[in-house]
Amino acid sequence: MTAITNECLKVDKQLCFSIYKLSNAIIRSYRPLLKTLDLTYLQYIVMMVLWEHEQVTVKEIGEKLTLDSGTLTPLLKRLDAKGLISRTRCTNDERVRNICLTAEGLKLRELALTVPEKMQCQTGMGYEELAAVKKGCDQLLTSLNES
């Protein structure tokens, strides 16, 4: 094997490994902030979709967050059990589940308003720097989805 081949196979040289470690670190950083809301990270991102739209279908949540129904169904059941959402069947098509925020879910949005700023403070980066990182990640994702 050549030195070039050996170098390119080192885990620390891989973009995917850096992104993997970053993803884990971000989720770990969210945990204490979300504990005060009694939400897991996945529950939090589902709630963000609902705080933005107030009523959506399970399919729409799955498309927005790239999560399958096998992941979403138990997660939504737990949010329903906490009284944050309601799950109802569509009157036109019983296969479709509508997900709506409850009054409790709307109140939780007010408590969650501090989370993004606290996360930004944890990074030690300014808004513009974080926006540039997000833009780069979004561009990479678009490129990979198009190939």
C-alpha positions as CSV (number, residue, x, y, z in Angstrom):
1,M,0.0,0.0,0.0
2,T,1.2,3.5,-0.7
3,A,1.4,6.3,1.8
4,I,-1.4,8.2,0.0
5,T,-3.8,5.3,0.4
6,N,-2.9,4.9,4.0
7,E,-3.4,8.6,4.7
8,C,-6.8,8.7,3.0
9,L,-8.1,5.8,5.1
10,K,-7.3,7.3,8.4
11,V,-10.5,8.0,10.4
12,D,-9.3,11.4,11.6
13,K,-8.9,12.5,7.9
14,Q,-12.6,11.7,7.1
15,L,-15.2,14.5,6.9
16,C,-17.9,12.0,7.8
17,F,-16.2,11.2,11.1
18,S,-15.8,14.9,12.0
19,I,-19.5,15.4,11.2
20,Y,-20.4,12.3,13.2
21,K,-18.5,13.5,16.3
22,L,-20.0,17.0,15.9
23,S,-23.5,15.6,15.7
24,N,-23.0,13.6,18.9
25,A,-21.4,16.6,20.7
26,I,-24.3,18.9,19.7
27,I,-26.9,16.5,20.9
28,R,-25.0,16.0,24.2
29,S,-25.0,19.8,24.6
30,Y,-28.7,20.0,24.1
31,R,-29.5,17.4,26.8
32,P,-29.3,19.7,29.9
33,L,-31.2,22.4,28.1
34,L,-33.9,20.1,27.0
35,K,-34.1,18.3,30.4
36,T,-35.8,21.5,31.7
37,L,-38.4,21.1,29.0
38,D,-38.7,17.3,29.6
39,L,-37.9,16.6,26.0
40,T,-35.4,14.4,24.2
41,Y,-33.5,15.9,21.2
42,L,-35.8,14.1,18.7
43,Q,-38.9,15.2,20.6
44,Y,-37.5,18.8,20.5
45,I,-37.1,18.9,16.7
46,V,-40.6,17.4,16.2
47,M,-41.9,20.1,18.6
48,M,-40.0,22.8,16.5
49,V,-41.9,21.6,13.4
50,L,-45.2,21.9,15.3
51,W,-44.3,25.3,16.8
52,E,-43.7,26.5,13.2
53,H,-46.9,24.9,11.7
54,E,-49.2,24.0,14.6
55,Q,-50.9,21.2,12.6
56,V,-49.2,18.7,10.3
57,T,-49.4,15.1,9.3
58,V,-47.1,12.4,10.4
59,K,-45.9,12.1,6.8
60,E,-45.1,15.9,6.7
61,I,-43.1,15.6,9.9
62,G,-41.2,12.6,8.5
63,E,-40.4,14.5,5.3
64,K,-39.3,17.6,7.1
65,L,-37.0,15.8,9.5
66,T,-36.1,12.8,7.3
67,L,-37.5,10.4,9.9
68,D,-39.5,7.3,9.1
69,S,-42.9,6.4,10.7
70,G,-41.2,3.6,12.7
71,T,-39.2,6.3,14.5
72,L,-42.0,8.9,14.6
73,T,-44.9,6.8,15.9
74,P,-43.5,5.9,19.4
75,L,-42.0,9.4,19.7
76,L,-45.4,11.0,18.9
77,K,-47.2,8.6,21.3
78,R,-44.9,9.9,24.1
79,L,-45.5,13.5,23.2
80,D,-49.2,12.7,23.2
81,A,-48.9,11.0,26.6
82,K,-47.2,14.2,27.9
83,G,-50.2,16.2,26.7
84,L,-48.1,18.3,24.3
85,I,-49.8,17.1,21.1
86,S,-53.0,15.4,20.0
87,R,-53.1,12.8,17.3
88,T,-56.3,12.4,15.3
89,R,-57.2,10.5,12.1
90,C,-58.0,12.6,9.0
91,T,-61.7,12.4,8.2
92,N,-61.1,12.0,4.5
93,D,-58.4,9.3,4.8
94,E,-58.2,7.2,8.0
95,R,-54.6,6.2,7.1
96,V,-53.5,9.8,7.6
97,R,-52.7,11.1,11.2
98,N,-53.0,14.8,11.9
99,I,-50.7,16.0,14.7
100,C,-51.7,19.2,16.5
101,L,-50.2,21.2,19.3
102,T,-52.2,21.3,22.6
103,A,-52.4,24.3,24.8
104,E,-49.6,22.7,26.9
105,G,-47.5,22.3,23.7
106,L,-48.0,26.0,22.9
107,K,-46.9,27.0,26.4
108,L,-43.8,24.9,26.1
109,R,-42.8,27.0,23.1
110,E,-42.4,30.0,25.4
111,L,-40.0,28.0,27.6
112,A,-38.0,26.8,24.6
113,L,-37.3,30.3,23.3
114,T,-34.1,30.4,25.4
115,V,-32.7,27.2,24.0
116,P,-31.2,28.5,20.7
117,E,-29.4,31.4,22.4
118,K,-28.0,29.1,25.1
119,M,-26.7,26.7,22.5
120,Q,-25.1,29.5,20.6
121,C,-23.3,30.6,23.8
122,Q,-22.0,27.1,24.3
123,T,-20.4,27.1,20.9
124,G,-18.4,30.2,21.6
125,M,-19.1,31.3,18.0
126,G,-21.0,34.3,16.8
127,Y,-24.3,34.2,14.8
128,E,-22.6,34.9,11.5
129,E,-20.0,32.1,12.0
130,L,-22.7,29.6,12.9
131,A,-24.8,30.7,9.9
132,A,-21.8,30.1,7.7
133,V,-21.3,26.6,9.1
134,K,-25.0,25.9,8.6
135,K,-24.9,27.1,5.1
136,G,-21.9,24.9,4.3
137,C,-23.7,21.9,5.8
138,D,-26.9,22.7,3.8
139,Q,-24.9,23.0,0.6
140,L,-23.1,19.7,1.3
141,L,-26.4,17.9,2.0
142,T,-27.9,19.3,-1.2
143,S,-24.9,18.1,-3.2
144,L,-25.1,14.6,-1.7
145,N,-28.9,14.4,-2.3
146,E,-28.4,15.4,-5.9
147,S,-25.7,12.8,-6.7
